[in-house]
């Protein structure tokens, strides 16, 4: 069943969510409204997705919406927008993707008791159906009211809010780590003598195939490594070099740094 959506903020992440939700028929263009302060952005969203878009926040749009998506930046006037939502008398599920803004902060800004809030950290892999969105609900929110919409742009993991920062630094930034590994691997192929096209194709096949092997076998990576690493062979020689490098620590330190930075942004640092 399609939902009517009012998206407040029309940036890249909101666009990615709308694009996937339209494709998977969780929403329809004729019942989707977007507000953004940029006239250029409004025109683009109208022309590209045939949704209704405007530069002015409209309280009456809340009345017809099944779901409200709050997708402005943390430095924008989100608290004033939340106050207007709360003052509207509507209690439609409010889904927030504002980085660093907690459920309690939203509840305080809404000035409306028992308002259903879902705070999510979406992944940029929305077009693929992969990636996991971390979702935290307040006591009033009903998971069923948001579940179909959230699953239209990826998988969903309902988590305690205290895990949101971890999801941001690990899951949301996850594609960054993979892209960097892919780039390093393809450069290594070119360095070894392959063309860029060959290196790209082989690396992509290996990434997809290795991920599928982990999924279908359920085996620990060490078990799968043992299959590739015969005694005194090529695989174990490559493994030795990886073990001697700071590869694993580099990835782990990047994740921990991203989590730390997420927490700092939430505190306004």
C-alpha positions as CSV (number, residue, x, y, z in Angstrom):
1,X,0.0,0.0,0.0
2,X,1.5,3.3,-1.1
3,X,2.0,6.1,1.5
4,X,1.6,9.8,1.0
5,X,4.9,11.6,1.9
6,X,5.8,15.1,2.9
7,X,9.6,15.6,2.7
8,X,11.0,18.6,4.5
9,X,14.3,19.2,2.8
10,X,15.2,18.0,-0.7
11,X,18.9,17.2,-0.5
12,X,20.8,14.3,-1.9
13,X,19.8,11.8,0.8
14,X,16.1,12.7,0.6
15,X,16.3,12.4,-3.1
16,X,17.9,9.0,-2.9
17,X,15.2,7.8,-0.5
18,X,12.4,9.2,-2.7
19,X,13.9,7.7,-5.9
20,X,14.0,4.2,-4.3
21,X,10.6,4.5,-2.6
22,X,9.0,5.6,-5.9
23,X,10.7,2.7,-7.8
24,X,9.5,0.2,-5.2
25,X,6.0,1.8,-5.1
26,X,6.1,2.5,-1.4
27,X,5.0,6.1,-2.4
28,X,3.6,7.6,-5.5
29,X,4.6,10.8,-7.3
30,X,1.1,12.4,-7.1
31,X,1.0,12.1,-3.3
32,X,4.6,13.1,-2.6
33,X,5.4,16.7,-1.7
34,X,8.8,18.1,-1.0
35,X,9.8,21.5,0.4
36,X,13.3,22.9,-0.1
37,X,14.7,26.5,0.2
38,X,16.5,26.2,-3.1
39,X,14.4,27.1,-6.2
40,X,16.8,25.2,-8.4
41,X,16.5,22.1,-6.3
42,X,12.7,22.4,-6.3
43,X,12.6,22.6,-10.1
44,X,15.0,19.7,-10.4
45,X,12.9,17.4,-8.1
46,X,9.7,18.4,-10.0
47,X,11.2,17.7,-13.4
48,X,13.0,14.5,-12.5
49,X,10.4,12.8,-10.3
50,X,7.2,14.6,-11.1
51,X,6.5,15.2,-7.4
52,X,4.9,18.4,-6.0
53,X,7.7,20.7,-4.7
54,X,7.8,24.1,-3.2
55,X,10.2,26.5,-1.5
56,X,7.7,27.4,1.3
57,X,6.8,25.1,4.2
58,X,3.1,24.3,4.2
59,X,1.4,23.3,7.4
60,X,-1.6,22.1,5.4
61,X,0.6,19.5,3.6
62,X,1.0,17.7,6.9
63,X,-2.7,16.9,7.0
64,X,-2.6,14.8,3.8
65,X,0.7,13.1,4.6
66,X,0.9,9.6,6.0
67,X,4.6,10.1,6.7
68,X,6.7,13.2,7.3
69,X,10.4,12.9,6.4
70,X,12.5,15.6,8.1
71,X,15.7,15.8,6.1
72,X,17.2,19.2,6.7
73,X,20.8,19.7,7.9
74,X,21.6,19.9,11.6
75,X,22.7,23.5,11.1
76,X,19.3,24.5,9.6
77,X,16.3,25.6,11.6
78,X,15.1,22.1,12.3
79,X,13.8,23.0,15.8
80,X,11.5,25.7,14.3
81,X,10.2,23.3,11.7
82,X,9.6,20.6,14.4
83,X,7.7,23.2,16.4
84,X,5.4,23.9,13.4
85,X,4.9,20.2,12.9
86,X,3.9,19.8,16.5
87,X,1.7,22.8,16.5
88,X,-0.2,21.5,13.4
89,X,-2.2,19.0,15.6
90,X,-1.2,16.2,13.4
91,X,0.6,13.1,14.8
92,X,1.8,11.4,11.6
93,X,5.0,9.4,12.0
94,X,7.9,11.8,11.8
95,X,11.0,10.2,10.3
96,X,14.2,12.2,10.9
97,X,17.5,11.8,9.1
98,X,19.0,14.9,10.8
99,X,22.5,13.8,11.8
100,X,23.3,14.2,15.5
101,X,19.8,15.3,16.6
102,X,18.4,13.0,19.2
103,X,14.8,11.8,19.7
104,X,14.6,13.8,22.9
105,X,15.7,17.0,21.1
106,X,13.0,16.4,18.5
107,X,10.4,15.7,21.2
108,X,11.3,18.9,23.0
109,X,11.2,20.9,19.8
110,X,7.8,19.4,18.8
111,X,6.2,20.6,22.0
112,X,3.6,17.9,21.5
113,X,3.2,15.0,23.9
114,X,3.2,11.4,22.5
115,X,4.4,12.4,19.0
116,X,5.6,9.3,17.1
117,X,9.3,9.7,16.1
118,X,11.5,7.4,14.1
119,X,15.2,8.5,13.9
120,X,17.0,6.8,11.1
121,X,20.5,6.6,9.7
122,X,20.0,5.6,6.0
123,X,22.7,4.2,3.8
124,X,23.6,5.8,0.4
125,X,23.1,2.4,-1.3
126,X,19.4,3.0,-1.7
127,X,19.3,2.3,-5.4
128,X,20.8,-1.1,-5.0
129,X,18.5,-2.6,-2.3
130,X,21.6,-3.3,-0.2
131,X,22.8,-1.4,2.8
132,X,21.2,-1.3,6.2
133,X,19.3,1.6,7.7
134,X,19.5,1.9,11.5
135,X,16.2,3.0,13.0
136,X,15.4,4.0,16.5
137,X,11.8,4.6,17.7
138,X,10.4,6.5,20.6
139,X,7.8,4.9,22.8
140,X,4.9,6.4,20.8
141,X,6.1,5.3,17.3
142,X,4.6,2.1,15.8
143,X,7.1,0.1,13.7
144,X,4.4,-1.1,11.3
145,X,3.6,2.5,10.4
146,X,7.1,3.1,9.0
147,X,8.3,-0.3,8.1
148,X,7.1,-0.6,4.5
149,X,8.5,2.8,3.6
150,X,11.8,2.2,5.3
151,X,12.3,-1.2,3.6
152,X,11.6,0.4,0.2
153,X,15.2,1.9,0.2
154,X,17.1,-1.0,1.8
155,X,17.2,-3.3,4.8
156,X,16.2,-2.0,8.2
157,X,17.7,-2.8,11.6
158,X,15.6,-1.5,14.6
159,X,18.1,-0.5,17.2
160,X,18.4,1.3,20.5
161,X,19.2,5.0,19.9
162,X,22.6,4.8,21.6
163,X,23.8,2.7,18.6
164,X,22.9,5.4,16.1
165,X,26.4,6.9,16.2
166,X,28.0,3.4,15.6
167,X,25.7,2.9,12.6
168,X,26.7,6.3,11.2
169,X,30.4,5.6,11.4
170,X,30.2,2.0,10.4
171,X,27.2,1.3,8.3
172,X,26.6,4.7,6.6
173,X,30.3,5.2,5.9
174,X,30.5,1.5,4.9
175,X,30.6,2.1,1.2
176,X,33.5,4.5,1.6
177,X,35.6,1.7,3.1
178,X,34.7,-0.6,0.2
179,X,35.3,2.0,-2.5
180,X,38.8,2.7,-1.0
181,X,39.6,-1.0,-1.0
182,X,38.3,-1.4,-4.6
183,X,40.5,1.6,-5.7
184,X,43.6,0.2,-4.0
185,X,43.0,-3.3,-5.5
186,X,42.4,-2.0,-9.0
187,X,45.5,0.2,-8.8
188,X,47.5,-2.8,-7.7
189,X,46.2,-4.7,-10.8
190,X,47.4,-1.8,-13.1
191,X,50.7,-1.6,-11.2
192,X,51.1,-5.4,-11.9
193,X,50.6,-4.9,-15.6
194,X,46.8,-5.2,-16.3
195,X,44.8,-2.6,-18.2
196,X,42.5,-0.4,-16.1
197,X,39.5,-2.1,-17.7
198,X,40.8,-5.5,-16.8
199,X,41.7,-4.6,-13.3
200,X,38.3,-3.0,-12.7
201,X,36.4,-5.9,-14.0
202,X,38.4,-8.5,-12.1
203,X,38.2,-6.6,-8.8
204,X,34.4,-6.1,-9.1
205,X,33.9,-9.8,-9.8
206,X,36.1,-10.8,-6.8
207,X,34.3,-8.3,-4.5
208,X,30.8,-9.6,-5.5
209,X,31.9,-13.2,-5.5
210,X,33.7,-13.1,-2.2
211,X,30.7,-11.4,-0.6
212,X,28.4,-14.1,-2.0
213,X,30.7,-16.8,-0.7
214,X,30.5,-15.4,2.8
215,X,26.7,-15.2,2.5
216,X,26.0,-18.7,1.0
217,X,28.5,-20.7,3.0
218,X,28.2,-19.0,6.4
219,X,31.8,-19.8,6.9
220,X,34.3,-17.6,8.8
221,X,36.6,-15.6,6.5
222,X,39.6,-17.5,7.9
223,X,38.0,-20.8,6.6
224,X,37.6,-19.3,3.2
225,X,41.1,-17.9,3.3
226,X,42.4,-21.4,4.0
227,X,40.8,-22.6,0.8
228,X,42.9,-20.1,-1.2
229,X,46.1,-20.3,0.8
230,X,47.9,-23.5,0.0
231,X,51.2,-24.3,1.7
232,X,54.0,-22.1,0.4
233,X,51.8,-20.8,-2.4
234,X,50.8,-17.5,-3.9
235,X,47.8,-16.8,-1.7
236,X,49.7,-17.3,1.6
237,X,52.5,-15.1,0.4
238,X,50.0,-12.3,-0.3
239,X,48.4,-13.0,3.1
240,X,51.8,-12.6,4.8
241,X,52.2,-9.1,3.3
242,X,48.7,-8.1,4.3
243,X,49.4,-9.4,7.9
244,X,52.6,-7.4,8.0
245,X,51.0,-4.2,6.9
246,X,48.7,-1.8,8.8
247,X,45.7,-2.7,6.5
248,X,43.4,-4.1,9.2
249,X,44.3,-1.5,11.7
250,X,43.8,1.2,9.1
251,X,40.3,0.1,8.4
252,X,39.5,-0.3,12.1
253,X,40.9,3.1,13.0
254,X,38.9,4.7,10.2
255,X,35.7,3.3,11.5
256,X,36.4,4.3,15.1
257,X,37.4,7.8,13.9
258,X,34.1,8.1,12.0
259,X,32.1,7.0,15.0
260,X,34.0,9.5,17.2
261,X,33.3,12.3,14.7
262,X,29.6,11.5,14.6
263,X,29.4,11.8,18.4
264,X,31.3,15.2,18.2
265,X,28.9,16.5,15.6
266,X,25.9,15.5,17.7
267,X,27.4,17.7,20.5
268,X,27.9,20.6,18.1
269,X,31.7,20.3,18.2
